[in-house]
Amino acid sequence: MARGLIGNMVSEALVGLDLVFTNDVSSQYSSALSSGFSFLCIDLFHPKSIVEYLSVTSGGPDPRSDLAYEKNGKSITKSLVGKVSTTIDVDADIISIRQSGAQLLMKELSWAAHLGLPAVIVRVNRPNSPNLARLLINFIRGEYTPIKIWLVFPMVINFNSSNEMSKVENKESTPDELSFCSPWHWWLNLSTMTADISDALGIVLEIPNDLPNESVISRWFSEPVVCLLIDTQLFLTNSKGYPVLPKSHQYIINRFFKLNVQIVLTGACRNDKGYAAYQQYIAWLWQSQDAPDLYEEQSKGLEDQLQVSFITQT
């Protein structure tokens, strides 16, 4: 049984599993739930068909059958989050790429809405995304069925050296340089353009291997972060063979946990005990967190409004 995330503090961590493309969604769903995961993140269309579509060699990508999203005759879509293809670039400089990307984006979003998915993930890779903002506004305004857009941002752009990072972060950097190199500024730009649909947007924050300084991290706490994206590469293996995170990453995740933020685990399974070991570790982190202070308790009312409700499945 998949748990539902409601508008109050939950007693357990909500952990989703990000999968590579699979035709057998139902089996992957059952496997993930048996490992303790609450939801799956899945590609809406096969990546190969997306490439063919963008290269104009086919009439368009084909989605799975609606029946692929059923288990024992019951829909499982409320425990699924759709992923828009990362090859789409609706703000590309080349007009043909921009136009084909826009058509494909709307097709994928419409398919997610047709399925009744609670949320769909869109990765943001540019400092300025005016066309993406316009398309998202048009989509949300045209939909009668509520759906959330989860926008993926890296916490920070990792440079090749600490000197390069320091150069960008120092106070002499121009506003344009800061905006180009700071995903937080990317979000500010996009959120300003999409202010009319702000209730439909949430942030999936990608946690890096090398954490930035506190000023970069803390600015994200005032933004509508709904999920942390954690790659299995970040985990170490302890003396008993279980996956664990470095202390610095544990500290950051616990701070976000106090705001009811969910976790999405991505990447290949790198532990002999399977994905369940990662889920169990994250659940342990959740249970081990310190009690929230008064400010954090009062903040939850706002943060809870940003969460997606995953309806209980049987």
Residue pairs with C-beta under 8 A, 6 or more apart in sequence:
1 33
1 312
1 313
1 314
2 33
2 38
2 39
2 78
2 79
2 310
2 312
2 313
3 10
3 12
3 14
3 38
3 310
3 312
4 309
4 310
4 311
4 312
5 14
5 38
5 262
5 307
5 308
5 309
5 310
6 309
7 304
7 305
7 307
7 309
8 304
9 260
9 300
9 304
10 260
12 283
12 286
12 287
13 257
13 262
13 263
13 282
13 283
13 285
13 286
13 287
14 38
14 39
14 262
14 263
14 310
15 36
15 37
15 38
15 262
15 263
15 264
15 265
15 279
15 282
15 283
16 37
16 38
16 39
16 40
16 41
16 81
16 227
16 262
16 263
16 264
16 265
17 32
17 35
17 37
17 39
17 40
17 41
17 264
17 265
17 275
17 279
18 40
18 41
18 83
18 229
18 264
18 265
18 266
18 267
19 28
19 32
19 40
19 41
19 42
19 43
20 43
21 42
21 43
21 46
21 47
22 28
22 42
23 64
23 68
24 68
25 40
25 42
25 64
25 68
25 69
25 76
25 80
26 68
26 69
26 70
26 71
26 76
28 40
28 42
29 40
29 71
29 76
29 79
29 80
30 71
32 40
32 275
33 79
34 276
35 274
35 275
35 276
35 279
36 276
36 279
36 280
36 283
37 265
37 275
37 279
38 79
38 262
38 310
39 79
39 80
39 81
39 310
40 79
40 80
40 81
41 80
41 81
41 82
41 83
41 121
41 264
41 266
42 80
42 81
42 82
42 83
43 82
43 83
43 85
44 63
44 82
44 83
44 84
44 85
44 108
44 111
44 112
44 120
45 61
45 62
45 63
45 85
45 108
45 111
46 61
46 62
47 85
47 87
49 58
49 61
49 62
50 61
50 85
50 87
50 88
50 104
51 87
52 58
52 61
53 60
53 61
53 100
53 104
54 87
54 88
54 97
54 100
54 101
54 104
56 100
60 107
61 104
61 107
63 111
66 115
69 75
69 76
69 77
69 80
69 115
70 76
71 313
74 313
74 314
75 116
76 313
77 115
77 116
77 117
77 118
78 116
78 117
78 118
78 310
78 311
78 313
79 310
79 311
79 313
80 115
80 117
80 118
81 117
81 118
81 119
81 120
81 121
81 150
81 308
82 108
82 111
82 112
82 115
82 117
82 119
82 120
82 121
83 120
83 121
84 105
84 108
84 109
84 120
84 121
84 122
84 123
85 104
85 108
86 123
88 101
88 104
88 105
88 108
89 97
89 98
89 101
89 125
90 98
90 101
90 102
90 105
90 129
90 131
90 132
90 135
91 98
91 126
91 128
91 129
91 130
91 131
91 132
92 98
92 101
98 131
102 131
102 135
105 122
105 132
105 135
106 135
106 138
106 139
108 120
109 120
109 139
110 139
112 120
112 147
113 143
113 145
113 147
116 145
117 147
118 147
118 148
118 308
118 309
118 310
118 311
119 147
119 148
119 149
119 150
119 202
119 308
120 147
120 148
120 149
120 150
121 150
121 151
121 152
121 204
122 132
122 136
122 149
122 150
122 151
122 152
123 151
123 152
124 132
124 151
124 152
124 153
124 183
124 186
124 187
124 190
126 132
126 186
127 179
127 180
127 185
127 186
127 189
128 179
128 186
128 189
129 186
129 189
129 190
129 193
130 193
132 190
133 190
133 193
133 194
134 193
136 149
136 194
136 197
136 201
137 194
137 196
137 197
140 147
140 149
140 197
140 200
141 196
141 197
146 200
147 200
148 200
148 201
148 202
148 226
148 308
149 197
149 200
149 201
149 202
150 202
150 203
150 204
150 226
150 227
150 308
151 187
151 190
151 201
151 202
151 203
151 204
152 203
152 204
152 206
152 229
153 183
153 184
153 186
153 187
153 203
153 204
153 205
153 206
154 183
154 206
154 208
155 183
155 205
155 206
155 207
155 208
155 211
155 212
155 216
155 217
155 220
156 182
156 183
156 208
156 211
156 212
156 216
157 181
157 182
157 183
158 165
158 208
158 209
158 210
159 165
159 168
165 212
167 173
168 177
168 178
168 181
168 182
169 213
169 215
169 216
178 185
179 185
179 186
179 189
182 216
184 216
184 219
184 220
184 223
187 203
187 223
191 198
191 201
194 201
198 224
199 305
201 224
202 224
202 225
202 226
202 227
202 306
202 307
202 308
203 220
203 223
203 224
203 225
203 226
203 227
204 225
204 226
204 227
204 228
204 229
204 264
205 220
205 225
205 227
205 228
205 229
205 256
206 229
207 228
207 229
207 230
207 231
207 234
207 249
207 252
207 253
209 233
209 234
211 217
211 248
211 249
211 252
217 252
221 255
221 256
221 259
224 303
224 306
225 256
225 259
225 261
226 261
226 262
226 306
226 307
226 308
227 261
227 262
227 263
227 264
228 253
228 256
228 261
228 262
228 263
228 264
229 264
229 266
230 245
230 253
230 263
230 264
230 265
230 266
230 282
231 266
231 267
232 243
232 265
232 266
232 267
232 268
232 269
232 270
232 271
232 278
233 267
233 270
234 245
234 246
234 249
235 243
235 244
235 245
235 270
235 271
235 278
235 281
236 243
236 244
236 245
236 246
237 243
237 244
237 271
238 244
241 271
241 272
241 273
242 271
242 273
242 277
242 281
243 270
243 271
243 273
243 277
243 278
243 281
244 281
245 253
245 281
245 285
250 285
253 263
253 282
253 285
254 285
254 288
254 289
254 290
257 285
257 286
257 289
258 289
258 292
258 296
259 296
259 299
259 300
259 303
260 300
260 303
260 304
260 307
261 303
262 307
263 282
265 275
265 278
265 279
265 282
269 275
269 278
271 277
271 278
292 300
